Amino acid sequence: MQIIGNPNVNNTCNVQSPVSFNGYLGNEYVRAYGRHINLRHETAFFREADTLEYIKDYLIRTFPNIAVKNILIGACSTGEDGLSMKMIMNKVPSRIVAFDLGKVAIKRAKAGYYSISRPIDKTGEEYISNWGLSAYDDRFLAFDSSKKLTKKEVQYRKAFNKIFKEVKTDKSRKGILNRIKLFLNSFTEFHFIETDSKFFKLKGLRKLNYEYLQGDIRDLDKITNGEKFLAFTFRNAFYHLITTNDDFRMQLSEKQTREILKRILPQINKALEMKGLFAIGKNENEQVCDMILLTKMLKEYGFKESVFDSNQPYCHIWKKVREC
Ligand SMILES: C[S@@+](CC[C@H](N)C(=O)[O-])C[C@H]1O[C@@H](n2cnc3c(N)ncnc32)[C@H](O)[C@@H]1O
């Protein structure tokens, strides 16, 4: 399939590939727009952190006179995405509004309890990476020593320790560990990987200039309520909008997808300041959207390509260049 896009990679886009497991397990059934949707809340702290790093640098460079950078995080799941943005912004003052369609996800996010899991031994670690799973992106946060961490990981862990305190149990969700174990049990190959968890509690949201809302990107105007943002992320979530009910491989027709994008894109444009950024996920498998159509329509609705990942045939960070 041809895609107008990244000159650095072969110009094909396999939109049929299934969504891969990435990060924590957890889902929630909701009814929205006349259908049942199985929301998948898989996520991790510092997932695709380079996108967030790019946003930070871009905002500092492009909006030097705006003291507090206003950032909107859509599909925030249980909060890891927005909190990672906050931690990466670090000393640069920012206001974050994070939303998700899942009521349970937002409730958990507000509770602020998290479990970070990691394989107990090196074999498990290697096994996971050999299988190409990018799960446990943030497992380095649970390592006891900093010795084996990269410079970035040390920096992220420092930012993490500033806003979280370690606690004995994960009160709100009895531990992600159990869910990971469930996952491992359903795949015989993973049986031998033992995992270990540490539990953390967010020290407090108010001080962070950070808020959660429950809402649907299809009604973004209601969420933003006239407020403008310098950046908006809606990462690894498009598939919920353009696939049928429970089956992430069954895409809606082009006409139906177009209708949904027609509804969403003007609202995204309106939510952003001129030159503001819109970021989607970096891994094509996690979008499962018709990226050719999305690319075409983003251009129609006032966006221009900003950043390509060298491995992907579509642009994952867009810039608003005109009102629509
Ligand atoms: C796989 S998670 C991605 C989480 C995070 N953005 C990341 O990249 O790790 C997808 C999330 O999209 C949310 N979602 C799905 N449809 C949505 C919608 N219409 N509006 C807002 N959030 C939605 C789901 O509830 C789920 O938490």
PDBQT file of the ligand as one rigid body, heavy atoms in Angstrom, charges set to zero:
ROOT
HETATM    1  C1  LIG A 401      -3.409   1.348  24.340  1.00  0.00    +0.000 C 
HETATM    2  S1  LIG A 401      -3.992   2.656  25.328  1.00  0.00    +0.000 S 
HETATM    3  C2  LIG A 401      -2.780   3.895  24.959  1.00  0.00    +0.000 C 
HETATM    4  C3  LIG A 401      -2.351   4.614  26.207  1.00  0.00    +0.000 C 
HETATM    5  C4  LIG A 401      -1.243   5.648  25.994  1.00  0.00    +0.000 C 
HETATM    6  N1  LIG A 401      -1.672   6.741  25.164  1.00  0.00    +0.000 N 
HETATM    7  C5  LIG A 401       0.005   5.010  25.435  1.00  0.00    +0.000 C 
HETATM    8  O1  LIG A 401       0.389   5.328  24.301  1.00  0.00    +0.000 OA
HETATM    9  O2  LIG A 401       0.600   4.196  26.141  1.00  0.00    +0.000 OA
HETATM   10  C6  LIG A 401      -5.409   3.261  24.407  1.00  0.00    +0.000 C 
HETATM   11  C7  LIG A 401      -6.315   4.163  25.239  1.00  0.00    +0.000 C 
HETATM   12  O3  LIG A 401      -7.196   4.901  24.376  1.00  0.00    +0.000 OA
HETATM   13  C8  LIG A 401      -8.377   5.154  25.097  1.00  0.00    +0.000 C 
HETATM   14  N2  LIG A 401      -9.448   5.562  24.170  1.00  0.00    +0.000 N 
HETATM   15  C9  LIG A 401     -10.045   4.781  23.254  1.00  0.00    +0.000 A 
HETATM   16  N3  LIG A 401     -10.973   5.466  22.568  1.00  0.00    +0.000 NA
HETATM   17  C10 LIG A 401     -10.974   6.717  23.076  1.00  0.00    +0.000 A 
HETATM   18  C11 LIG A 401     -11.710   7.883  22.779  1.00  0.00    +0.000 A 
HETATM   19  N4  LIG A 401     -12.662   7.881  21.848  1.00  0.00    +0.000 N 
HETATM   20  N5  LIG A 401     -11.443   9.012  23.474  1.00  0.00    +0.000 NA
HETATM   21  C12 LIG A 401     -10.490   9.008  24.446  1.00  0.00    +0.000 A 
HETATM   22  N6  LIG A 401      -9.752   7.913  24.768  1.00  0.00    +0.000 NA
HETATM   23  C13 LIG A 401      -9.991   6.790  24.101  1.00  0.00    +0.000 A 
HETATM   24  C14 LIG A 401      -8.606   3.811  25.779  1.00  0.00    +0.000 C 
HETATM   25  O4  LIG A 401      -9.513   3.895  26.860  1.00  0.00    +0.000 OA
HETATM   26  C15 LIG A 401      -7.207   3.413  26.199  1.00  0.00    +0.000 C 
HETATM   27  O5  LIG A 401      -6.913   3.806  27.511  1.00  0.00    +0.000 OA
ENDROOT
TORSDOF 0
